[in-house]
Amino acid sequence: MIKRSNRATIPSYWYFDEKVFQKELKYIFNNSWHLIGPESLIPNVGDTYPIEICNQPIIISRVRENMINAFYNVCQHRGTILLNKKKCYKHFQCRYHGWIYDLNGDLLKARGFESSEMRNDDFKLKSIKVKIWNKLIFINFADDTTYFERVFDGIDKRIGNVDFSNYHYFERVSYPIKCNWKVYLDNYLEGFHIPLVHKKLSKVLDYRSYETELYDDFSLQWCSIKDEENPYLNTSISKPIAYYFTVFPNILLNIAPGRLQTNIVEPKSSKTCTVHFDYFFSTIDKEIIKEDMNFSDTIQREDIEICEAVQKGIESNGYNVGQISEKNEAGLHHFQSILKHYLN
């Protein structure tokens, strides 16, 4: 009789069942911090960025030079989507019935209503928590801010003197993938597959040095980079390291010499996701940037191919529950343990 370890994976139906997906949106994503992107998306006062996060329409707006607000992108008159264009606004006017709000979300004018009929203060735009870390914008639909501080204070402490303040935002590249968002996270959270799936990356990383560190609210994988194979920016660092942080549930930070790459794994349906790559560089040398991004694109397309193969296999009758290697897949086990906590 085969003895089963206590490191079983989550069951296969969690990767494609619609009820599980809706529970994730409700209990995980509606209570988590979401990375929006760089502050440079809205550089000027009045600049406003409409976006949808997990079916929630929101607007991000720069109110003052050092202040950014976020609101649900919903007029409080009859629930219309308020704005549909990214541009600079002096105020927000609903395109349906003309209610007007200022940049702080206060209702200035309720067209069709006398001042005696209602209190404008009762119909402000619904606000959303905002935090900034290293010029990146994060929002949270819930009220908890302690989680954010624990995570990013911990990351700052771990990476020490790595400074992103002078990095330049280059561009976003998005990849639609035919797999559940957790398939992508499972894949990211272990380097076990690198020698087989990523031949070029395997030549760059010293796989023997691969380590995984687990923290209460995030995990870190790191690995030494072989000097002779380093595709990243040449620096004075004698022993360059690649850092791969995972902030539950879907924020990934890839840190290499001279480059920060953030990933947002956006759930689209129970069987699909889109991964958004934002690139930041300490250089403006286009040849160095092009080489880095081409290298990253190669790795990503290899991951897409294997993740879509996993999704197809998980949905088949030939699979139910797998096993997690304690030595090689500690980050994956950490992620799935947190997931079970939220859903159970």
C-alpha positions in Angstrom: 0.0 0.0 0.0 1.4 3.4 -1.0 1.7 5.9 1.8 0.5 9.4 0.9 2.4 12.4 2.2 0.7 15.2 4.0 1.8 17.6 1.2 -1.1 16.9 -1.2 -1.9 19.6 -3.7 -5.3 21.3 -3.7 -7.8 19.2 -5.7 -8.0 19.6 -9.4 -11.5 21.1 -9.5 -10.2 24.2 -7.7 -8.4 25.1 -11.0 -11.6 25.2 -13.1 -14.7 25.1 -11.0 -16.8 28.3 -11.4 -18.0 28.3 -7.7 -14.4 28.1 -6.4 -13.5 31.0 -8.7 -16.3 33.2 -7.4 -15.3 32.3 -3.8 -11.8 33.5 -4.6 -13.0 36.8 -6.0 -15.2 37.3 -2.9 -12.9 36.1 -0.1 -9.4 36.7 -1.5 -9.3 39.3 -4.1 -11.9 41.6 -2.5 -9.7 41.6 0.6 -6.2 41.8 -0.9 -3.8 44.5 -2.0 -3.7 45.0 -5.8 -0.8 46.4 -7.7 -2.0 49.0 -10.2 1.2 50.2 -11.8 3.8 53.0 -11.6 2.9 56.5 -10.4 4.1 57.8 -13.8 0.7 56.6 -15.1 -0.7 59.8 -13.6 2.1 62.3 -13.4 0.1 65.5 -13.2 -2.5 66.9 -10.9 -5.9 65.9 -12.3 -4.5 62.9 -14.3 -7.0 60.0 -13.9 -6.7 56.4 -14.8 -9.9 54.2 -15.1 -9.3 50.5 -14.6 -11.2 47.4 -13.7 -9.8 45.1 -11.0 -11.6 41.7 -10.5 -14.8 43.1 -12.0 -14.6 46.2 -9.9 -14.5 49.5 -11.8 -12.2 52.0 -10.2 -10.5 55.3 -10.9 -7.0 56.3 -9.8 -6.5 60.1 -9.7 -3.6 62.4 -8.7 -5.2 65.0 -6.4 -2.0 66.8 -5.4 1.6 66.4 -6.3 2.1 64.0 -3.5 -1.4 62.6 -3.1 -3.2 59.9 -5.1 -6.9 58.9 -4.5 -8.8 55.9 -5.6 -12.6 55.6 -5.9 -15.1 53.2 -7.3 -15.8 54.4 -10.8 -19.5 54.6 -10.1 -21.8 57.6 -10.0 -23.9 57.7 -6.8 -27.0 58.9 -8.7 -28.0 55.8 -10.6 -24.9 53.6 -10.6 -23.5 54.5 -14.0 -19.8 54.0 -14.8 -18.6 57.5 -14.3 -15.5 57.8 -16.5 -14.3 55.8 -19.5 -11.2 57.7 -20.6 -7.7 58.2 -19.2 -7.1 61.9 -19.2 -6.6 65.0 -17.1 -9.8 66.2 -15.3 -10.6 69.4 -13.4 -13.7 67.5 -12.1 -15.6 64.4 -12.8 -19.0 64.7 -14.6 -21.2 61.7 -15.1 -22.0 61.2 -18.8 -25.5 59.9 -18.0 -27.3 62.7 -15.9 -24.5 65.2 -15.3 -23.7 64.9 -11.6 -20.4 66.5 -10.9 -17.7 65.5 -8.4 -14.4 67.1 -7.5 -11.0 65.2 -7.4 -11.6 64.4 -3.8 -14.8 62.5 -4.7 -17.1 65.2 -3.1 -20.4 65.8 -4.9 -20.4 69.4 -6.2 -23.6 69.4 -8.2 -26.5 67.0 -8.3 -28.2 68.0 -11.5 -32.0 67.8 -11.3 -32.1 68.1 -7.5 -32.7 71.1 -5.3 -30.3 71.6 -2.3 -33.2 71.0 0.1 -33.9 67.6 -1.4 -30.6 65.9 -0.4 -27.3 66.3 1.4 -24.4 66.2 -1.0 -22.1 64.8 1.7 -24.2 61.6 1.7 -23.4 61.0 -2.0 -19.6 61.2 -2.2 -17.8 58.7 -4.4 -16.9 55.5 -2.6 -13.2 55.7 -1.7 -10.7 52.9 -1.9 -7.5 52.5 0.2 -4.2 53.6 -1.6 -0.6 52.9 -0.7 2.6 53.8 -2.5 5.8 51.7 -2.4 8.8 52.5 -4.5 6.7 54.7 -6.8 4.2 51.8 -7.4 0.5 52.3 -6.7 -1.4 49.7 -4.7 -5.1 49.7 -3.8 -7.2 47.6 -1.4 -11.0 47.2 -1.3 -10.9 46.3 2.4 -9.8 48.5 5.3 -6.7 46.6 6.5 -3.4 48.5 6.0 -1.3 46.6 8.4 -0.9 43.7 6.0 0.7 46.0 3.4 3.1 47.5 5.9 4.2 44.0 7.1 4.8 42.8 3.6 6.7 45.7 2.1 8.6 46.5 5.3 9.7 42.9 5.2 10.7 43.1 1.6 12.6 46.3 2.1 14.5 44.7 5.0 15.3 41.6 2.9 16.7 43.3 -0.2 18.7 45.8 1.9 20.4 48.5 -0.1 18.6 47.8 -3.4 17.3 51.2 -4.5 14.6 51.7 -7.2 14.2 55.4 -6.8 16.1 56.3 -10.0 14.7 53.5 -12.1 12.8 54.4 -15.2 9.5 52.9 -16.2 9.7 51.5 -19.7 6.5 49.7 -20.7 3.9 47.1 -19.9 3.7 43.8 -21.8 0.6 41.6 -21.2 0.1 37.9 -22.0 -3.3 36.3 -22.1 -3.0 32.7 -20.9 -5.4 29.7 -21.1 -4.9 28.6 -17.6 -6.3 29.3 -14.1 -4.4 32.0 -12.3 -3.3 29.5 -9.6 -1.6 27.3 -12.3 0.6 30.3 -13.2 1.4 31.0 -9.5 2.2 27.3 -8.8 4.6 27.4 -11.7 6.2 30.7 -10.6 6.7 29.5 -7.0 9.2 26.8 -7.8 12.5 26.6 -9.6 12.2 22.8 -9.9 11.2 23.0 -13.5 13.9 25.5 -14.7 16.5 22.9 -16.0 13.8 21.2 -18.1 11.6 24.1 -19.3 14.0 27.1 -19.4 17.2 26.0 -21.1 18.5 29.6 -21.5 17.6 30.6 -17.9 19.2 27.5 -16.6 22.5 28.7 -18.1 22.1 32.1 -16.4 21.2 30.9 -12.9 23.4 28.9 -10.7 20.7 26.3 -9.9 22.8 24.8 -7.1 22.4 28.0 -5.1 18.6 28.1 -5.5 16.9 28.9 -2.2 13.3 29.5 -1.0 12.5 31.7 2.1 9.0 31.7 3.6 7.5 34.6 5.6 4.0 35.1 7.1 2.7 37.2 4.2 5.1 36.6 1.3 7.8 34.2 0.0 11.1 34.7 -1.7 13.0 32.6 -4.1 16.6 33.7 -4.9 19.5 32.4 -6.9 23.0 33.5 -7.8 23.6 34.7 -11.4 26.5 33.3 -13.3 28.8 36.2 -14.1 29.7 34.9 -17.6 26.1 34.4 -18.6 24.5 37.5 -17.0 22.0 39.0 -19.5 21.2 41.8 -17.1 22.8 45.2 -16.6 26.5 44.9 -15.8 27.1 46.4 -12.3 29.9 46.5 -9.8 28.1 43.7 -7.8 30.6 40.9 -7.3 28.0 38.2 -6.8 24.8 39.2 -8.5 21.5 37.7 -7.3 18.1 37.3 -8.9 15.2 37.8 -6.4 11.7 36.5 -7.0 9.1 37.7 -4.5 5.5 36.5 -4.3 3.0 38.6 -2.4 -0.2 36.7 -1.9 -2.3 36.4 -3.9 -1.1 37.6 -7.3 1.8 40.2 -7.1 5.2 39.1 -8.3 8.4 41.1 -8.0 11.4 40.0 -10.1 14.6 41.9 -9.1 17.8 41.5 -11.1 20.8 43.8 -11.4 19.7 47.1 -12.8 16.1 45.9 -13.4 12.8 45.6 -11.6 10.1 43.6 -13.3 6.6 43.5 -11.6 4.0 40.9 -12.6 0.3 41.1 -11.9 -1.5 37.8 -12.4 -5.0 38.9 -13.2 -7.8 36.2 -13.0 -10.1 36.5 -16.0 -12.2 33.4 -15.6 -12.0 30.0 -13.9 -9.8 28.8 -16.8 -8.0 31.9 -18.0 -5.8 34.7 -16.7 -3.7 37.6 -18.0 -0.2 38.3 -16.7 0.9 42.0 -16.9 4.7 42.6 -17.0 5.9 46.1 -16.1 9.5 46.9 -16.7 11.7 49.3 -14.8 15.4 49.9 -15.6 18.3 51.9 -14.0 19.5 52.6 -17.5 18.0 54.2 -20.6 20.2 52.2 -23.0 17.8 50.8 -25.5 20.0 47.9 -26.5 20.4 46.7 -22.9 16.7 47.1 -22.4 15.9 45.2 -25.6 18.2 42.3 -24.7 16.6 42.0 -21.2 13.0 42.1 -22.5 13.7 39.6 -25.3 15.2 37.2 -22.7 12.2 37.7 -20.5 9.8 37.1 -23.3 11.5 33.8 -24.2 11.1 32.6 -20.6 7.5 33.8 -20.4 6.4 32.0 -23.6 8.0 28.8 -22.3 6.0 29.3 -19.1 2.8 29.9 -21.1 3.3 26.6 -23.0 3.8 24.5 -19.9 1.0 26.2 -17.9 -1.5 25.6 -20.6 -0.4 22.0 -20.8 -0.9 21.7 -17.0 -4.4 23.3 -17.3 -5.4 20.7 -19.9 -4.1 17.9 -17.8 -5.7 19.1 -14.6 -9.1 19.2 -16.3 -8.8 15.7 -17.6 -10.2 12.6 -15.9 -6.6 11.4 -15.4 -5.8 13.7 -12.5 -7.3 14.6 -9.1 -4.7 15.4 -6.5 -0.9 15.6 -6.8 2.1 15.8 -4.4 4.3 18.7 -3.4 8.1 18.2 -2.9 9.1 19.4 0.6 12.6 20.2 -0.7 11.9 21.6 -4.2 8.4 23.1 -3.9 8.2 24.9 -0.5 7.0 28.1 -2.0 4.1 26.3 -3.8 3.1 24.6 -0.5 3.2 28.0 1.3 0.9 29.6 -1.3 -1.6 26.7 -1.3 -1.7 26.7 2.5 -2.6 30.4 2.5 -5.2 29.7 -0.2 -6.8 26.9 1.8 -7.0 29.2 4.9 -9.0 31.8 2.9 -11.3 29.3 1.2 -12.0 26.9 4.0 
